[in-house]
Amino acid sequence: MNTLSYKTKSLRKEDVERSWYVLDADGLVVGRTATKIANVLRGKHKPSYTPHVDCGDNVIVVNCEKIRFTGDKLNQKEYDSYSGYPGGRKVRTAKEMFDKKPRAVIEKAVRGMLPKSKLGRSMFTKLYVYEGPDHPHQAQKPEEFKF
């Protein structure tokens, strides 16, 4: 009989160590970038990933207005919102979203890739998206995000 015992380490929320990453979105593709950001927010890039614990890191995205879509998605992709009232459905194209709120394009893409629960909502609070190259999180000493 083998005397080695392997134990799976399950993190508690008190044991999580969070890092800060900054990502320059200049010239990156929306969906591929959102996938990487969602994995970091969930903590799947860490060997100590625990599905039921928010063990992800903080992500700062700068230059969100310079992110791009592939193909003709800028004109064809539609974002729906619904007010809850009859006839309260609003449809905007990706181009209209970029003109009004470029941050919302990345935020909606990442939010759709996170769990739809309390855990997913708490993971989403660690995402910070800014237009332009500046952000107010210099004190956290964020590292450059490498793909």
C-alpha positions in Angstrom: 0.0 0.0 0.0 1.3 3.4 -0.9 2.0 5.6 2.2 1.9 8.9 0.4 -1.1 11.0 1.0 -2.1 13.7 -1.3 -4.4 16.4 0.0 -6.3 18.9 -2.1 -5.9 22.3 -0.7 -9.2 24.2 -0.5 -8.9 27.9 0.0 -10.9 30.0 2.4 -11.7 33.6 1.6 -9.4 34.7 4.5 -6.4 32.9 2.9 -6.7 34.5 -0.6 -3.8 36.8 -1.6 -4.8 39.3 -4.3 -2.6 40.9 -6.9 -3.2 43.9 -9.1 -2.8 43.8 -12.9 -3.0 46.6 -15.4 -3.9 45.8 -19.0 -3.5 48.2 -22.0 -6.4 47.4 -24.3 -5.0 49.4 -27.2 -5.5 47.2 -30.4 -6.7 44.1 -28.6 -9.8 42.1 -29.6 -12.9 42.4 -27.3 -13.9 38.8 -26.8 -10.4 37.3 -26.5 -9.4 40.0 -24.0 -12.6 39.6 -22.0 -11.9 35.9 -21.7 -8.4 36.5 -20.2 -9.8 39.1 -17.8 -12.6 36.8 -16.7 -10.1 34.0 -15.9 -8.0 36.4 -13.8 -11.1 37.7 -12.0 -12.2 34.2 -11.2 -8.7 33.1 -10.1 -8.4 30.3 -12.7 -4.8 31.3 -13.5 -3.7 30.3 -10.0 -2.8 26.8 -8.9 -4.8 27.3 -5.7 -8.1 28.0 -7.6 -11.2 27.0 -5.6 -14.5 27.2 -7.5 -16.7 28.3 -4.5 -14.3 31.1 -3.3 -13.6 34.5 -4.8 -9.9 33.9 -5.2 -9.2 36.1 -8.2 -7.1 39.2 -8.7 -7.9 42.8 -9.4 -7.7 43.9 -13.1 -7.3 47.5 -14.3 -8.1 48.1 -18.0 -6.8 51.3 -19.6 -7.4 52.7 -23.1 -10.7 50.9 -23.4 -11.8 53.2 -26.2 -9.0 51.7 -28.5 -10.2 48.1 -28.2 -11.5 46.6 -31.5 -13.9 44.1 -32.9 -13.1 41.6 -35.7 -15.1 41.5 -38.9 -18.1 43.7 -39.2 -19.2 43.2 -35.6 -18.9 47.0 -34.9 -22.0 47.5 -37.1 -23.8 44.1 -36.7 -23.4 43.3 -33.0 -26.4 44.5 -30.9 -26.7 45.1 -27.1 -30.2 44.7 -25.6 -31.5 46.3 -22.5 -34.9 46.0 -21.0 -36.6 48.4 -18.6 -39.1 45.9 -17.3 -42.1 47.7 -18.8 -44.0 46.7 -21.9 -42.2 48.0 -25.0 -39.2 48.9 -22.9 -36.6 47.1 -25.0 -33.7 49.2 -26.2 -31.3 47.9 -28.8 -27.9 49.5 -29.5 -25.2 48.5 -31.9 -21.6 48.2 -30.8 -20.7 51.4 -32.6 -23.4 53.3 -30.6 -22.0 51.8 -27.4 -18.5 52.9 -28.3 -19.7 56.4 -29.0 -21.7 56.8 -25.7 -19.9 54.5 -23.2 -16.7 52.7 -24.4 -16.3 51.2 -20.9 -19.6 49.3 -21.1 -18.4 47.2 -24.1 -15.7 45.6 -22.0 -17.8 45.5 -18.8 -20.7 43.7 -20.6 -18.3 41.2 -22.2 -16.6 40.3 -19.0 -19.8 40.2 -16.9 -21.3 37.7 -19.3 -18.3 35.3 -18.7 -18.6 35.3 -14.9 -20.9 33.2 -12.8 -24.5 34.5 -12.5 -24.6 34.5 -8.6 -23.4 36.5 -5.6 -20.0 35.1 -6.2 -19.9 36.4 -9.8 -21.1 39.8 -8.7 -18.3 40.0 -6.1 -15.8 39.0 -8.7 -17.0 41.7 -11.1 -16.3 44.4 -8.4 -12.6 43.8 -8.9 -12.6 45.0 -12.5 -11.7 48.7 -13.1 -12.1 50.1 -16.7 -10.8 53.5 -17.7 -10.7 55.6 -20.9 -7.3 56.9 -21.6 -3.9 55.7 -20.3 -4.3 57.0 -16.7 -5.8 55.3 -13.6 -5.9 56.2 -9.9 -4.5 52.9 -8.6 -0.8 53.6 -8.6 -0.6 53.0 -4.8 -1.5 49.3 -5.4 1.6 48.9 -7.6 -0.1 47.0 -10.4 2.0 44.6 -12.5 1.8 44.6 -16.3 -0.7 41.9 -17.5 1.0 39.3 -19.7 -1.1 37.0 -21.9 
